[in-house]
Structures are given as C-alpha cells and as structure tokens.
Amino acid sequence: MRILIAGAAGAVAMYIWMTVAHMATPLGMIGWQPLPDEAPIISTLQGGITKPGLYMYPWVDMKAKDAMKQYEEKVKTTASGMLLFAPPPGKGMSVTQLATEFATELVECLIAAWLLAQAAIAAFAGRVLFVAGVGAAASIATNVPTWNWYGFPLDYTLAQVATLFIGYVIAGIAIAFLLKPKAA
C-alpha cells in the first residue's frame, strides 16, 4: 500500500510539473517551428492523404535486397523526414488526453516507487537520486534515438530529456518522502 501511495504522490507531482513545463515555460515548444506558407502545404497534404498516420519520406521498401542503397540514393536528391498527419476534423485538447497523461505518469511513478522499495536506500537524497536515475534512463531511452535515427532537432531532444528528467526528480522527492525503507 505504501508503494501505491508514494507512486500516486509522485504522479501528482510529476503531472503538475509537466503541466507547468508545457504551459508556463518555453520547454514545451523548443525545437518546434511553423510551416512556411502553411495554407498551400496543408491543402496539398489534405488532398493527398486520407488516413491518419505517421508517414516517412522518401519511402523505401526495407524488405528489398538493396533497401539501404536505395534510401541513400534517394536522400541525396530529395527531402527526407517524417510527418504525423491527422485529417480533419481535428480535436483539441481533451479530458481523455489529460487523463491518459496522468495515467502514464502514474504507471511511471508506480514503477519507480516499486524499484525504490526493492533498493532499500536509507538516505533521503539517495532515494531521490535513485528515482532521478530511473528518470534519466527513461528520458534518454525515449528521446535520443529519435534525434539519432530520425533527425529530430537537438534543441527539441535536449528540452524533452530535461523536462522528463526534472519531472522524475520532482516525483522522486515526493516518492522518497513517503517511501522510507522498512525498519529491519
């Protein structure tokens, strides 16, 4: 029960931080930029794409024997990238999305609290640093590969790593405060 309480407290702390980070600081928008001449680009996309999805271009069938060579040749002469596309009608921010975000942070913090309980670290700072270490691993694992493989902007990647890591530090403080090691 103490793991559940500590994990829930960590999730509330992390959720508050993530809200502040994305709504009241520039961290949530670092690396983003508007499409130049947006209207004709959106018109073209809507005219050519009918299903929501994540699209990669140029496309090469990776099952082809010389797929990597084909890709290397294509990117020498054409633009490359990824496009997350949703045709209209779109939806704004919803209660379901906010609840999913909180549920995600709850699962993350329950895992961190469970791991911390297994570690039985006596010092408060050590418990916070343990959860921060979990956060560092999660932040790096979820963001650096997209920079490395897909060319996400470095400033975006660093901002995402920092935002998530800080969230884990804040959650770690709440978790460490409530989840002290059991007396032997």
C-alpha positions as CSV (number, residue, x, y, z in Angstrom):
1,M,0.0,0.0,0.0
2,R,2.9,2.4,0.8
3,I,4.2,1.9,-2.8
4,L,0.8,2.8,-4.2
5,I,0.6,5.9,-2.1
6,A,4.1,7.0,-2.9
7,G,3.7,6.3,-6.6
8,A,0.4,8.2,-6.7
9,A,2.0,11.2,-4.9
10,G,4.9,11.1,-7.3
11,A,2.5,11.0,-10.2
12,V,0.6,14.1,-9.0
13,A,3.9,15.9,-8.5
14,M,5.1,14.9,-12.0
15,Y,1.8,15.8,-13.6
16,I,1.9,19.3,-12.1
17,W,5.5,19.8,-13.3
18,M,4.7,18.6,-16.8
19,T,1.7,20.9,-16.9
20,V,3.8,23.9,-15.8
21,A,6.7,22.9,-18.1
22,H,4.4,22.8,-21.2
23,M,2.1,25.7,-20.4
24,A,4.2,28.2,-18.5
25,T,7.8,27.7,-19.7
26,P,9.3,27.6,-23.2
27,L,10.4,24.0,-22.7
28,G,7.2,22.6,-24.4
29,M,7.9,24.5,-27.7
30,I,11.7,24.3,-28.0
31,G,12.6,22.8,-31.4
32,W,9.2,23.4,-33.0
33,Q,8.6,25.9,-35.8
34,P,5.7,26.8,-38.1
35,L,5.4,25.5,-41.6
36,P,6.4,28.2,-44.0
37,D,3.5,29.2,-46.3
38,E,1.3,26.8,-44.3
39,A,-2.0,27.0,-46.2
40,P,-0.9,25.5,-49.6
41,I,1.1,22.8,-47.8
42,I,-1.9,21.8,-45.7
43,S,-4.1,21.9,-48.8
44,T,-1.7,19.6,-50.6
45,L,-1.5,17.2,-47.7
46,Q,-5.2,17.0,-47.2
47,G,-5.6,16.4,-51.0
48,G,-3.1,13.5,-50.9
49,I,-3.5,11.8,-47.5
50,T,-6.8,10.4,-46.4
51,K,-5.8,8.3,-43.3
52,P,-4.2,9.5,-40.1
53,G,-0.8,8.1,-39.5
54,L,2.9,8.6,-39.2
55,Y,4.5,8.9,-42.6
56,M,8.1,8.6,-43.6
57,Y,9.6,10.0,-46.8
58,P,11.2,9.1,-49.1
59,W,9.8,5.7,-48.7
60,V,11.9,2.6,-49.5
61,D,10.7,-1.0,-49.1
62,M,13.1,-2.2,-46.4
63,K,12.5,-5.8,-47.5
64,A,14.2,-5.0,-50.8
65,K,17.7,-6.5,-51.1
66,D,19.3,-3.1,-51.7
67,A,17.0,-1.1,-49.5
68,M,19.7,0.9,-47.7
69,K,21.4,1.7,-51.0
70,Q,18.1,2.9,-52.5
71,Y,17.5,5.0,-49.5
72,E,21.0,6.6,-49.6
73,E,20.5,7.4,-53.3
74,K,17.1,9.0,-52.7
75,V,18.1,11.2,-49.8
76,K,21.0,12.6,-51.9
77,T,18.4,14.3,-54.2
78,T,15.1,14.6,-52.3
79,A,13.9,15.9,-49.0
80,S,13.5,13.4,-46.2
81,G,11.6,13.4,-43.0
82,M,8.6,12.2,-41.0
83,L,5.0,13.5,-41.0
84,L,2.4,12.9,-38.3
85,F,-0.8,13.6,-40.1
86,A,-4.5,13.8,-38.9
87,P,-7.1,14.7,-41.5
88,P,-10.0,17.0,-40.4
89,P,-12.0,17.1,-38.4
90,G,-9.3,17.5,-35.7
91,K,-9.8,17.5,-32.0
92,G,-8.4,19.9,-29.4
93,M,-7.0,19.0,-26.1
94,S,-9.5,16.7,-24.3
95,V,-10.1,15.4,-20.8
96,T,-9.3,11.9,-22.2
97,Q,-5.8,13.1,-23.3
98,L,-5.2,14.7,-19.9
99,A,-6.4,11.6,-18.1
100,T,-4.1,9.4,-20.3
101,E,-1.2,11.7,-19.5
102,F,-1.9,11.3,-15.8
103,A,-2.3,7.6,-16.1
104,T,1.0,7.4,-17.9
105,E,2.8,9.3,-15.2
106,L,1.0,7.2,-12.5
107,V,2.4,4.0,-14.1
108,E,5.9,5.5,-14.4
109,C,5.9,6.6,-10.8
110,L,4.5,3.3,-9.5
111,I,7.3,1.5,-11.3
112,A,9.9,4.0,-9.8
113,A,8.4,3.5,-6.3
114,W,8.4,-0.2,-6.7
115,L,12.0,-0.2,-7.8
116,L,13.0,2.1,-5.0
117,A,11.3,-0.1,-2.4
118,Q,13.5,-3.0,-3.7
119,A,16.6,-0.9,-3.3
120,A,16.0,-0.1,0.3
121,I,18.1,3.1,0.3
122,A,18.2,4.8,3.7
123,A,19.2,8.4,2.9
124,F,16.5,10.7,1.5
125,A,18.9,12.2,-1.1
126,G,19.9,8.7,-2.2
127,R,16.2,7.8,-2.7
128,V,15.6,11.0,-4.7
129,L,18.7,10.3,-6.8
130,F,17.6,6.7,-7.4
131,V,14.3,7.9,-8.9
132,A,16.2,10.6,-10.8
133,G,18.4,7.8,-12.2
134,V,15.3,5.9,-13.4
135,G,14.1,9.2,-15.0
136,A,17.5,9.8,-16.7
137,A,17.3,6.3,-18.2
138,A,13.7,6.8,-19.4
139,S,14.4,10.3,-20.7
140,I,17.4,9.2,-22.7
141,A,15.8,6.0,-24.0
142,T,12.7,7.7,-25.3
143,N,14.3,10.8,-26.8
144,V,17.9,10.3,-28.0
145,P,17.0,7.6,-30.6
146,T,14.6,9.9,-32.4
147,W,17.4,12.5,-32.6
148,N,19.9,9.9,-33.8
149,W,17.8,8.0,-36.3
150,Y,15.2,10.4,-37.5
151,G,16.9,13.8,-37.2
152,F,14.7,15.3,-34.5
153,P,16.2,18.7,-33.7
154,L,18.9,18.6,-30.9
155,D,17.3,21.5,-29.0
156,Y,14.0,19.7,-29.0
157,T,15.6,16.5,-27.9
158,L,17.5,18.2,-25.0
159,A,14.4,20.0,-23.9
160,Q,12.4,16.8,-23.8
161,V,15.1,15.0,-21.9
162,A,15.4,17.9,-19.4
163,T,11.6,18.2,-19.0
164,L,11.1,14.5,-18.3
165,F,14.2,14.2,-16.1
166,I,13.1,17.2,-14.0
167,G,9.7,15.5,-13.7
168,Y,11.3,12.4,-12.3
169,V,13.4,14.5,-9.8
170,I,10.2,16.2,-8.6
171,A,8.4,12.9,-8.4
172,G,11.4,11.4,-6.7
173,I,11.2,14.0,-3.9
174,A,7.5,13.0,-3.3
175,I,8.2,9.3,-3.5
176,A,11.3,9.5,-1.3
177,F,9.5,11.5,1.3
178,L,6.7,8.9,1.6
179,L,8.6,5.7,0.8
180,K,11.2,5.2,3.6
181,P,12.8,1.8,3.9
182,K,11.2,-0.5,6.3
183,A,12.9,-0.9,9.7
184,A,14.8,-4.2,9.9
